[in-house]
Amino acid sequence: MPEGSRLFMLPDRVPVGYDAQTGSFLEMDGYFAVAAFVAPAYTGTYSSAYQVPLPGKGEGRVRVLPLFCYTAAAFYKGDVYVTAIRVDRSSRHDPRFIDLKLVRKNSAKIKKLFPSNRLIGHLADCALIHGCPGAQNFFLSREECPLPVSSRCNASCAGCISCQKSKDIPATQPRIRFTPSPEEVRDVALFHARRVKNPVLSFGQGCEGEPLLEAGLIEKSIRLIRNDTKGATINMNTNASKPELVARLFDAGLDSIRVSINSVRETYYNRYYIPRDYKFKHALKSIKIAKRKKGFVSINYLTMPGFTDSRDESAALRKFIETYKIDMIQWRNLNFDPLHYFKIIKHPVQPSDMIGIRQLISSLKKSFPSLKMGYYNPRLII
């Protein structure tokens, strides 16, 4: 199990094992069901195998699992092993390179330098209270700089980590509650850019809604940043719901977008994202516009074993890559209860139709050798 991963017990769930002699799956009463929340830069290839109680045997007591990924884990010769592959060599969020004592010390210093900058105060809370590695990296002047700006969203994602209407699924971090000024954003971005070689500055974070709903603010911020530096990569993580605004931002100096997608098929996309004032076709149009503007386009492909590697989704992904000529796939684990996910998207689970996450990634590398595979937003040569 990679450094920085966590091992979870799964309450009210019975582990399931495979008996190689009989070729059958067995519930293992008397044991704890466990799963791993694998470290960033790793993509889970299988989900933990467990069973929930049958109707009439306490089903009503089984709560939906919190917003983490649930990768299969096993004990073997005194160690814990997980079913995962490393998709990115970057140590961007590796806890071994994040000194929390230094984060705390630097956050106090930087807040004194910018006493009226609310965004820095917000990032300090993200770093010290909610454990956000992106915010922690800002205070260490390393890697990617987060620039959250939007308290609003135009989707109701089932697995939103900052806003949950369901009482069964707690949000994992609070959403930003104010709208920073362009000057506040500029000061954060430039402070980081002046201390980091080839920095990445990113709008669209886990602690905010959809950044395109603050496109005017972002446009002004980008222009202020570009007045001072041309060398930083300015990125936006987005649902890409507003094609005309995406075009404006690239004209202002945006370099790249990362479009969040759980499926390249509209039916399953809609069931997870529940878009309110846009359609899936708008996200596709934004990708086309970004490519026309010579921008770098990644998809934040929220990966769920059993769905992402199903033959129908895999075939649709290949067609999507061929059609839209994206530059990168970021294989992010979907932090969601696996059984609840399949219930929401209403996708049949057929083991014989699965090709495997590892095999899917490997086959795409062969078919699309120029397509980048990874986990983080890349630095671009500006």
C-alpha positions in Angstrom: 0.0 0.0 0.0 1.6 3.3 -1.1 2.8 5.8 1.5 0.0 8.3 2.2 -2.8 5.8 1.7 -5.4 5.0 4.4 -6.9 1.7 5.4 -10.7 1.8 6.3 -13.0 -0.6 8.0 -16.4 -0.7 6.3 -19.1 -0.8 9.0 -22.1 -3.2 8.7 -20.6 -4.9 5.7 -19.4 -8.5 5.3 -16.2 -9.2 3.3 -16.4 -11.5 0.3 -13.7 -13.9 -0.7 -13.1 -16.1 -3.7 -12.7 -19.8 -3.3 -10.3 -20.9 -6.0 -11.1 -24.6 -5.5 -14.9 -24.3 -5.9 -14.8 -21.2 -8.2 -17.3 -19.4 -6.0 -17.6 -16.3 -3.9 -18.2 -16.6 -0.2 -19.3 -14.3 2.5 -16.7 -14.3 5.3 -18.7 -13.9 8.5 -16.7 -13.0 11.5 -14.3 -10.8 9.6 -14.1 -7.1 9.0 -14.6 -5.7 5.5 -11.8 -3.3 4.7 -10.8 -1.0 1.8 -8.0 1.4 1.0 -8.1 5.0 0.2 -5.1 5.0 -2.1 -2.7 7.9 -2.1 -2.8 10.6 -4.9 -1.0 9.6 -8.1 -2.4 6.1 -7.8 -5.5 4.8 -9.5 -7.5 1.9 -8.0 -8.1 -1.0 -10.4 -10.6 -3.0 -8.3 -13.1 -2.0 -5.5 -13.2 -3.8 -2.2 -15.5 -6.9 -2.2 -18.2 -6.9 0.4 -21.9 -7.6 0.9 -24.6 -5.6 2.6 -27.3 -7.3 4.6 -30.2 -8.7 2.7 -33.7 -7.2 3.0 -35.1 -8.0 6.4 -31.7 -8.4 8.0 -30.8 -4.8 8.9 -30.6 -3.2 5.4 -32.1 0.0 6.8 -29.1 0.4 9.2 -26.5 0.4 6.5 -25.4 4.0 5.7 -23.9 5.2 2.5 -20.1 5.2 2.8 -18.4 8.6 3.1 -16.7 10.3 0.1 -13.6 8.3 -0.3 -12.5 5.7 -2.9 -12.7 2.1 -1.7 -9.9 0.2 -3.3 -9.5 -3.5 -2.7 -6.9 -4.3 0.0 -5.4 -7.5 1.3 -2.9 -8.7 4.0 0.0 -10.7 2.6 3.1 -11.8 4.5 2.8 -9.1 7.1 2.0 -6.2 4.8 -1.0 -4.5 3.3 -1.3 -4.7 -0.5 -3.8 -2.8 -2.7 -5.1 -3.2 -6.3 -3.7 0.1 -7.8 -1.3 1.4 -10.3 0.8 4.5 -10.3 -0.3 6.8 -13.1 1.8 9.9 -12.3 5.4 10.2 -11.1 4.9 13.6 -9.5 5.2 13.9 -5.7 2.8 16.9 -5.7 0.5 15.6 -2.9 2.9 13.1 -1.3 2.7 13.7 2.5 6.4 12.8 2.8 7.2 16.1 1.1 4.7 18.3 3.0 6.1 19.6 6.3 3.0 20.6 8.3 5.1 22.4 10.9 6.5 24.6 8.1 3.0 25.0 6.7 1.8 26.4 10.0 4.8 28.7 10.4 4.6 30.0 6.8 0.9 30.5 6.9 1.3 32.9 9.9 4.0 34.8 8.0 2.1 35.1 4.8 -1.1 36.2 6.5 0.9 39.1 8.1 2.3 40.1 4.7 -1.3 40.2 3.3 -3.5 41.0 6.3 -6.5 42.0 4.2 -6.4 39.2 1.7 -9.3 36.9 2.5 -8.3 34.3 0.0 -5.0 33.7 1.9 -7.0 33.3 5.1 -9.3 30.8 3.4 -6.3 28.8 2.1 -4.8 28.7 5.5 -8.0 27.1 6.9 -7.9 24.6 4.0 -4.3 23.7 4.8 -4.4 23.6 8.6 -8.0 22.5 9.4 -9.1 20.5 6.4 -5.8 19.0 5.3 -5.9 20.1 1.7 -2.5 19.3 0.1 -3.0 21.9 -2.6 -3.3 24.7 0.0 -0.5 23.2 2.0 1.7 23.4 -1.1 0.9 27.1 -1.5 2.3 27.8 2.0 5.4 25.8 1.1 5.9 27.6 -2.2 5.9 24.4 -4.2 4.0 22.8 -7.0 0.5 23.9 -8.0 -1.3 26.9 -6.5 -5.0 26.7 -5.8 -7.2 29.7 -6.6 -10.8 29.0 -5.4 -13.2 31.8 -6.3 -16.8 30.5 -6.7 -19.3 29.8 -4.0 -22.0 28.8 -6.6 -22.4 25.8 -8.9 -24.7 24.8 -11.7 -24.6 21.0 -11.1 -25.7 18.9 -8.2 -23.0 16.2 -8.3 -23.9 13.1 -6.3 -20.3 13.0 -5.0 -19.7 16.8 -4.4 -17.2 17.1 -1.6 -18.1 20.7 -0.7 -21.9 20.7 -0.8 -24.2 17.8 0.1 -28.0 18.1 0.4 -28.2 14.4 1.4 -28.0 13.8 5.1 -26.5 10.4 4.4 -23.4 11.8 2.8 -21.4 14.4 4.7 -19.3 16.9 2.7 -15.6 16.5 3.3 -14.7 20.2 3.3 -16.6 23.5 3.4 -17.1 25.6 0.3 -15.7 29.1 0.1 -18.3 31.6 1.3 -17.1 34.8 -0.3 -16.0 36.0 -3.7 -12.4 37.3 -3.7 -11.5 40.4 -5.6 -9.3 40.1 -8.7 -6.6 41.8 -6.7 -6.7 39.2 -4.0 -6.5 36.4 -6.6 -3.6 38.2 -8.3 -1.6 38.6 -5.1 -1.9 34.9 -4.2 -1.0 33.9 -7.8 2.0 36.2 -8.1 3.3 35.4 -4.6 3.4 31.8 -5.6 4.7 32.3 -9.2 7.7 34.3 -8.0 8.8 31.5 -5.7 8.2 28.4 -7.8 9.9 27.3 -11.0 7.4 26.7 -13.8 4.4 27.2 -11.6 0.8 26.0 -12.2 -2.0 28.3 -11.1 -5.4 26.7 -10.9 -8.9 27.9 -10.7 -11.5 25.3 -9.8 -10.9 23.6 -6.4 -12.6 21.1 -4.2 -13.6 23.9 -1.8 -15.7 25.8 -4.4 -18.5 25.4 -6.9 -18.1 25.9 -10.7 -15.5 28.6 -11.5 -17.2 29.5 -14.8 -19.9 31.1 -12.8 -17.3 33.7 -11.8 -15.8 34.0 -15.3 -15.8 37.8 -15.2 -13.7 37.8 -12.0 -11.4 35.1 -13.4 -10.9 37.0 -16.7 -9.9 40.2 -14.7 -7.6 38.1 -12.5 -5.9 36.4 -15.4 -5.2 39.8 -17.1 -3.7 41.1 -13.9 -1.5 38.0 -13.5 -0.4 38.2 -17.2 0.6 41.8 -16.8 3.3 40.6 -14.4 4.2 37.1 -15.7 4.0 35.2 -18.9 5.8 32.1 -17.6 3.2 30.5 -15.3 0.7 27.9 -16.5 -2.8 29.2 -15.8 -5.3 26.3 -15.6 -9.0 26.0 -14.8 -10.6 22.8 -13.4 -14.2 23.0 -14.6 -17.4 21.3 -15.8 -17.0 23.3 -19.0 -20.7 24.3 -19.0 -20.3 27.7 -20.6 -18.5 27.5 -24.0 -18.6 31.2 -24.7 -17.0 32.0 -21.4 -14.3 29.4 -22.0 -13.4 31.2 -25.2 -13.2 34.5 -23.4 -10.8 33.1 -20.8 -8.5 31.6 -23.3 -8.4 35.0 -25.0 -7.5 36.6 -21.7 -4.5 34.2 -21.2 -5.8 30.9 -19.9 -3.5 28.0 -20.9 -5.4 24.8 -20.0 -8.6 23.3 -18.8 -9.4 20.1 -17.0 -12.9 19.0 -17.7 -14.5 16.8 -15.0 -16.3 13.8 -16.4 -17.4 10.5 -14.9 -18.6 9.1 -18.3 -18.3 10.2 -21.9 -21.9 9.1 -22.4 -24.6 11.7 -21.7 -27.0 9.4 -19.9 -24.5 8.4 -17.2 -23.0 11.8 -17.0 -26.4 13.4 -16.3 -27.2 10.8 -13.6 -24.1 11.7 -11.7 -23.6 15.4 -12.3 -27.3 16.4 -12.5 -26.6 19.5 -14.5 -29.0 22.4 -13.9 -28.6 25.1 -16.6 -26.4 23.3 -19.1 -26.2 20.1 -21.1 -23.5 17.6 -21.8 -23.2 19.0 -25.3 -22.0 22.3 -23.9 -19.1 20.6 -22.2 -18.2 19.0 -25.5 -18.4 22.3 -27.3 -16.1 23.9 -24.7 -13.5 21.2 -25.4 -13.7 21.9 -29.1 -13.3 25.7 -28.4 -10.3 25.1 -26.1 -8.6 23.1 -28.8 -9.4 25.7 -31.4 -7.8 28.3 -29.1 -4.6 26.1 -28.9 -5.3 25.3 -25.3 -4.3 22.1 -23.5 -7.3 19.9 -22.6 -7.4 17.2 -19.9 -10.3 15.3 -18.7 -10.7 14.6 -15.0 -11.9 11.1 -15.6 -13.6 10.0 -12.4 -12.7 6.3 -12.4 -14.9 3.6 -10.9 -13.9 -0.1 -11.5 -16.7 -2.0 -13.0 -18.0 1.0 -14.9 -15.0 2.9 -16.4 -13.5 -0.4 -17.6 -16.8 -1.8 -19.0 -16.6 -2.6 -22.7 -19.3 -0.1 -23.7 -17.8 2.8 -21.7 -14.3 1.9 -23.0 -15.5 1.9 -26.6 -17.2 5.3 -26.0 -14.0 6.7 -24.5 -12.0 5.6 -27.6 -14.5 7.4 -29.9 -14.4 10.5 -27.6 -10.6 10.6 -27.8 -10.6 10.3 -31.6 -13.3 12.9 -32.0 -12.1 15.6 -29.6 -8.3 15.1 -29.7 -7.8 15.7 -26.0 -4.3 16.0 -24.7 -4.5 14.1 -21.4 -6.5 11.8 -19.2 -6.2 12.3 -15.4 -7.2 9.0 -13.9 -8.7 10.3 -10.7 -10.4 7.8 -8.3 -14.1 8.6 -7.9 -14.6 9.1 -4.2 -18.0 7.5 -3.8 -19.6 4.4 -2.3 -19.3 1.9 -5.2 -22.6 0.1 -4.7 -24.4 3.4 -4.3 -22.8 4.7 -7.4 -24.1 1.9 -9.6 -27.5 2.4 -8.0 -27.5 6.1 -9.0 -26.2 5.7 -12.6 -28.3 2.6 -13.2 -25.6 0.7 -15.0 -25.7 -3.1 -15.1 -22.7 -4.8 -13.6 -21.5 -7.6 -15.9 -18.1 -9.1 -14.9 -17.7 -10.7 -18.3 -18.0 -7.2 -19.9 -15.1 -5.7 -17.9 -11.7 -5.4 -19.4 -9.9 -4.1 -16.3 -8.6 -0.6 -15.4 -5.0 -1.6 -15.9 -5.7 -3.2 -19.3 -7.8 -0.2 -20.4 -5.0 2.3 -19.6 -2.4 0.1 -21.3 -4.4 -0.3 -24.4 -5.1 3.4 -24.7 -1.3 4.1 -24.4 -0.7 1.9 -27.4 -3.6 3.2 -29.5 -2.9 6.9 -28.6 0.8 7.3 -28.0 0.7 11.1 -27.9 -2.1 11.1 -25.2 -0.7 11.9 -21.8 -1.7 9.8 -18.9 -1.4 11.1 -15.3 -3.1 12.4 -12.2 -2.1 16.1 -11.9 -2.4 19.2 -14.1 0.9 19.4 -16.0 3.3 22.3 -16.3 3.2 23.6 -19.9 6.0 25.2 -21.8 4.8 28.7 -22.2 
